Amino acid sequence: MHLTAIFEEWLLGDGCYPALHRDQLVNLAFQVRPTAPVAELLGAERFQSLPDGTCRVGGTLLQVYPTVQPPVAVLEAEGFRCYLQSPEVAGWPRGSRVAAEGTLAVDYYIWSESLADRYVDAPNLFYPLRVTRIRCVWIPEQFITRTERSVTSPAMVPLDEVAPEDIEEVETMLEPRRVARGAPLAEYAPAFFLVDLSDEGLPPGEIPHTHNFHRSARPRATDATAGSP
């Protein structure tokens, strides 16, 4: 299995994940962020991860958690499991065949922290993988709003909006940045990462989940409280 996923820079700032480096062993869950309406799958199951962090997925709906907003739906396609959030899936029953396309991103903690350990029926979405490549993508200036006291920008933008010179291959997410984090706001350059991952050649043994969460004990909800149709 080979994946290319978006890793947003704010996940480091919030302490959700450690900074990744090339050749690191990780165990991650993934989400699809739809860029088109979620629809009924009419053809065969498929999962396709593309080098620009986009993907196409068509598979079976395993579970829906409508108490989360937007609702979280778990899909399985060609053996790959992931989740998506969309109001469109709130009333869909388990077993529905669903097609979606959009970006493939590392779980932003809604699964790892809020659902995976909370519900006894939560499917396993975690995959042991090796980081094979990291690209730092600088967000173009036209997407950035600057004031004397703030800098705002989207967490990521499509790669076709980014100039080739604004995509830099790095060994680690901690490599020197164009502008140091302590630089004046007028000079700060926001970015995100594209991470290539593979399950080839993994060593034997369990790879722990990759995150910086410190969970406290909490009760696990039953099927009835999960809100599943």
N, C-alpha and C positions, 0 to 999 in steps of 0.2 A: 504494500500500500504506500502510495506517495501522495502527500497533501501539500498545498500551499495555502496558508491561512494568514489573515490579518491579525496583528498584535498591536493594539492601540497603546500609545505612549502613556496615557493616563493610568493604565493598569499598574505601571511601575510607580507612578507618583502616589497612587492610593495604597500601595503596598500589597496589592492582590497577588502579585507574582514576583519572583526574583527575576533579575535581568538574565536573559538567556544568552548562551554562547554556542558557537558552532561545535558540533560533535557531542553536545550535552544529551543525556538520556532524560526524557520527560514522560509524564503520564498526564494527558490532557483530555478535556471534553471540548466539543466544538458546536457552534451554532451557525445556522444559515440565516442571513438577513435578506429577506425577499426584496427584490427590486421590481417585481411584477406581481400581479395578483396570484395568490395561491389558488390552484385549480385542481380539478379531479384528474388523476392520472389515467390516460386512455390506453397507453402502450405498455411496453415491458418496463420492469424496474431498471433504474440506472442511477449511478452516482459518478459525476465527473468533476474533479478538482482541477482548475486551470492555473497557469503560472502567475496570473495577475491577481490571485486571491478571490476570483469569482468561481461559482460552481453551478452545476445543474443537478438536481436531485428529484427522483420520482420513486416513491416507495409506499410502505404501509404505515399507517398511523398506529403507533403502539399505545400511546397514552396522551391525554390532554389534561392540563392543570388550569382550569378557568379562573381559579381564585387569584392567580397572578395576572397583572395587567401590564401589557397585553397578555392574553393567555399563552401558555407554553405548550407546544405540541412536540412529541417525540416521534421521529421517523426512522425507519430502517429501510435502506435501499442497497441491494447487492451486498448485504452483510455489514454495511457501514451505518452506524447509529449517530444521530445528531438531533438537535432541537431547533425549533424556530419559534418566534413570537409573532403572533398576528391575530387581530380580532376576528379574522375570517374563519378560524378553525374552532372557535368557542363551542359550537354546537355539533361538530363532526364526531361521529362515533368511532370507537376503536375498530380497526380493520379497514377503515376507509383508505382508498388509494389516492395519494396526494402528490402533486407535482409543484415544484418551486424552483426558482432560480434567483441568484443574488450573490452576495459575498459570503465567503466561508471565513469565520472568525473564531479565535480562541474564546471560550466561555468567559463572559465578563463577570462571573461569580453567581449569577442567578441560579445556575444548575449546581455548581460545586458547593455553594454556601447555603442556598435556600431550599433546594429540592432533593438533591441526591441522598442526603442523610435524613430527610424529614419524612419521606413516604416509603412504606415497606414495599410498595409496588414499583418503585422507581427503577427503570431499566438502567443497565450499566452503559454509560456513554464514554467511559474513559479508555484511552488507547495508549499503551506504551510505545514510544517512538524515539527516534534520534533526530536531533536538529542537524540538517545537512547544509543549510544555507540561511543567511540572514541579510535582508536588504533594508536599509534605512531610506525612507521616502520622505522628502521634505515637502511640506504642503505649500503650494504656490501662493505668492503674496496676494493675488486677487481674491483668495478665500479667507484672508486674515483681516480682522478689524482691530486696529490699534488705537488706544487712547493713552493719555498720560498715566493712567492707573491700571490699565488692563490690556490683555491681548486675548482675543477670542478667535477660534477657528473650528471647523469641523474636525472630528477625531480622525477622519480619513477621507480621502477623495479618490475617485476612479483613476487608475494609472494612465488612462488616455488624456487626462487633464494635467499630467506631470511631464516636464521636460526630461529627456534622458540624463542630463547632467545633475538632476535633482534626485536621482536614485543611486545610492551608494552601497556597495557590498561591504559588510563589516563582519568581524569575527565575533563581536560581542555587542550587546546593547549598551554596554558601558564605555565603548570606545569614545575618544574625544569627539565632541560635537562641534558643529560649525560655530556655535555660540555657547559659551558656558552657561549653566543654569542660573548663575548669579548675575548674568549680564543685564544691562538696562532693558526695560520692556521693548523699547524701540528696536532693539537688536535681536530679541529672542526669536528663534526659528522653530516653530512646532513641526513635529514629524510623526510618522507611524512606521511600523515594521511589517515586512512580508517575511514569513518564516516558512521555509521548506522543511518537511518532515518525512521520515521513512521508517518502516518497521523492519527493514532488511538488516540482518547481521546483529540483532540485539543479543546481549549476553543472557545466559540463563538467570533465573531469579526474578523476584518481583521488583518493579520500579515504583516507588511511592508516588502518589498524586503530587503534581507540581503546583504548589501555591504557598502563600504566606499566611493562610487563615489559621486562627487559633479557636477552634470550635469548642464551645461549652456543651455539656451533655444536654440533650433535648429529647422529648418524646418523639417517636416516629408515628406519623399518622397512618391510619388504615386506609384501605380502598375507599371506604364510605366517606372519609373526611377529605380525600384527595379531590373530590369534586369531579370525578371522571364520569363520563356518560356511560 
